[in-house]
Amino acid sequence: MNGMIMIQFGMLSVIILIAFTLFWSKLWKGSGLFSRSDVLSIIIQLGIMIWAVIFFLIGLTKLVLLSGWDNTNTFLTIGVPLLVITFFLFKICRNYYTTKQELKEIKQATTICKTWAFSFPYVSEDNTHIKLYLKKGKPVGKLIISDVTEEQALELNGNKGSLPKDVLLEVYTIEENSIIH
């Protein structure tokens, strides 16, 4: 087996060993931001990406300094790391556009809720609170309106059909601070 390929697999093994050591030492628990499976996935992907970048740069340097390489050696030292880098760049771009689309959907649902709420003259920014999140790609949440009279609450409740499907309307009245769904 070629010496360069042996070095690549050795370096990949060392990076994965470091990743598992970091995972088992539980250094990631200090942040509290990630779950156990997320941390393992992030560490392994980061290790593989570091390996690919290092060996792409090494392969590119060797290709420039030494000429006359055969196709197999060039593919293994530059091609495989380049494929890994391309895969991760594609994954990053896909996640970016998915997140961008999700934010657009939440913003659109928020706009619909605000337009609906502010169509009533007694509803203002001060007595309105919107809590939205995405569940299976659809906006879900609550529109909370407070400090209205009983009659106004019943009017709001009667017109809640034009709100987005999974947005719950909660109306709190002034008199008894009761809630009307």
N, C-alpha and C positions, 0 to 999 in steps of 0.2 A: 504494500500500500504506500502511496506517495507520502512523503514527510509532511507536506503542507496540509494534507487532509487529516493526518494524525494530529497535527497541532490544532486544527480547527475543532475536531471532536474533543480533544483534551480541554481546550479553552471553553467550549460549550459545557462540558461536564463540570468544570470549575465554577462557571457562572451559575449553573443550576444548583450546584452544591451550596454556594453562597446564598442563593435565593431561598433554599429550603432552611438553611441555618438562620437566616433572618426571620423566616416564617415561624420556625419552632422556638426561637428565642422570644417571640411575642413582642418585639419592639413596636409593632404597629398598633398595639392596644392602647398606647398612650394618647393617640389622637381621638379614638372613639368614633371616627368617621366611617370606617369600613367594617363590613362583616368578615368573618373568617374566610369564606369562599372568595369574596372580592379581593382580599389581600393576596391570597395564593395566586389567583388569576393575574393580578397586576404585577406581582413580583416575577412570575414566570414569563409573562409577555415582555416585561422590561428587560429581563435577562436575555431573552432570545433576540430582542431588538438591538441591545448593546453588542451581542455577539455578531449579528449580521453587519452592523455598521463598522465594527473593528475589522472584520475580515474582508469586507468590501474594500475598505481603504488599503489594507495590506495587499490584497490581490491586485488592486489598481496600481499600487506602487511597484509591485513586482512585475506587472505587465509592462509598465513604462521603463523600468530599469533593465529588465531582461527581455530580449526578443526571442522568438522561435519557440514559444510554448505550443504544446499540442492542444487540440480543442477540448479534450476531457479535463485537463488540468485548468484551463481557463474557465470552463463552465463551473467546475467545482469551487474555484477560489473567488470568482466574481459573480457568476450566474446565480448560484443558490442563494448567497446573501442578498443579491439584488432582488430575487423573487420574494424573499422574506420581507425586505424593506418595502417593496411594492404592495404586498399583502397588508402590512400594517398601515401604510399610508391610505390604502383604499378603505380599511376599517375605520380609520380616524375621520376621513371625509364623510363616510356614510353616517357615522355617529353625529358629526357636526350638522349635517343636513336634517337628520331625524330630530335632533334637539331644536333646531331652528323651526321646523314645522310644528313641533309640539308647542313651542312658545307662541307661535302665530295663532294656533288654535285656542290657547288660553286667552290671549289678548282679544281675539275675536269674540269669545264667549263673555269676557269681561265687558267689552263694549256693548254687546247685546243686553246684558244685565243692567248696566248703567243707563242705557237709553230707555229701557223699559221702566226702571225705577224713577228716573227723573222726568218721565212723562206725567207723573202725578205731581201737582203743585206743592203738596205738603211734604214731599220727600226731598231731602237735600243731601249733600255730601257728609254733613255732620251726623245724620242718623242712619247712614247706610254703611254696611260692611260686607265685602264680598270675599269669600274663601273658595278658591277654585284650584283643582289639581287634575291631572290626567289619569284616567284609569282605562287601560286597554285602548289608548288612543283617542278617547272621548273625554271632553271636559265634564267633571263631576264636582259638586260642591254645594255651598250655601250662599244665599243672598239674605242677609239679616237686615231688617229695617226695624228701628226702634222709635219710641216716643211719638206714637200716633194714637189717635182716638180709636174707640171700638168700631165706629162706622167706617173710618178710613181703613182699618185693618181688614174688615170684611170686604171692602171694595178691592183692596190689594189682593186678598185671597181669591176673590172671584175672577180676577184677571190674570192669574198666574199661569194660565195655559199658553201664553205667548213667550214664556221663558224657555231657555233650552231644556231639553227633555230630562236630564239628570241633575238639574240645579234645583235644590230644595229652597222654598221660600219660608223664612221664619219671620214673623211679625210680632213685636213686643209692644203692647199698649201702655199708655201713660197711667191709666186709672189703677189697675191692680198689678201692673207689670206682668200680665199673663201673656202666654205665647199662643199664637194662632198659626197653625200649619196650613 
